[in-house]
Amino acid sequence: QVQLAESGGGLVQPGASLRLSCAASGEIFSISVMGWYRQAPGKQRELVATVTNEGFTNYADSVKGRFAIYEDSAKNTVYLQMNELKHEDTADYYCNAWPDERLSWGQGTQVTVSS
């Protein structure tokens, strides 16, 4: 069973950037699509971005133009580059396969955007 470990979160001011990492304990290249998800306090988990193993990406409207997802298959790692962060980006961020979310969820990494 592939284990996921997210990292890279933190407390930042609006407008700042962060790069999140999702390291898998095993190979993920066979997974067609990986996604980054987030869950804000009191809200349901939502999909933020996806990347196929061919490098095709898709984004939620709320992050389009600000976030970039990419995968390094050699490192079994998926990244989320987040720029121009806003208060509403505050959430716990997770990665998983999309759409079936079939991997065990990691502990996530917390992103707090606050002035």
N, C-alpha and C positions, 0 to 999 in steps of 0.2 A: 504494500500500500504506500503510495507516494505521500509524503508529508510535506506540508507547505509552511514556510516561515516568512512572514512579512516583516519588513523593517524600513526605517528611513523617515518615520513620522516625527512630529515635533510641534512646538509652539512657535508660530511665526506671525508676523504682522501682515495685514492686507497688502497685496502686491508682491509678496515674496514668492520664492520658488522652493520646491522640495522635489526630491527624486525618491520614490518608493521602490523597494525591491521585493520580489517574491521568489524566494529560493526553494526549489523542489528537491526532495531527497533522491528522486529518481528521474529518469528521462521523461520529458513532457512533449517531445517532438511528435510523438504519435497522437497526441491530443490535438484535434483539428483546430479548436478555438479555445484560447484562454481569455479570461476576463478579469478586470478589476471591478470590485463592488465596494459600496460604502454604506454605512448605517449611521445616520445621525441620531442624536439622543431623541427618544420618543417616536422615531420613525422607522418604517420598514426598510430593509436592505434594498438597495437599488443598484442596477448595473451602471457602471461609469464608462467603461471602454472595453473593447474586445480586439484581439489580434489573432489572425489565423497563422498557421505554421508556414504560410507563404508570405506572410507580412502584411496582409490586408487588414486594415483597421476600421473601427467604427466607434463613434462616440455619442454619449448622451448630449442632447442639445445644450444642457447647462454647462458643459465643459468644453464644447467644441471650440477649437481655436486656441485653447489655453493649455490643454493636457495632451500628452503624447504617450502612447503605449507602444512598447516594442519588446521583442523577445530575443534573448541570446540563447539559442538552443545548445550551444557548446557548454554553457554554464548552467543549463536548466533553470534559467532565471527569467522572470518577466518583470519589466520595469514600467513605472508610471511617472513620467516627468510632468510635474504640475507647476505651471507658471501663472502669474497674475492671480494668486490665490485670493479668495473672497471669504467673508465671514461664513457664507452659506456652504463652503466646502468643508467646514468643521464636521468631522465624522471619524469613525473607525473604518479603516480601509482593509479589504481582504481581496485575495485572488482565488480563483477556482476555474475549473473547466466551465465552458458555456456551451449549450444552455442547460446541461443536465446537472451541473454542480456536483459531479460524482466523486470528487476528491474530498478527503476530510478537511474541514475548515481549519485554517490556522488560527492563531490568537489575534491576528490583525495588528495593525499599527495605527496609532492615534494621531490624527492631524487636528490641531487647534489653530484657527486663524482668529487672532484677536488684536485689537489695537490698545 
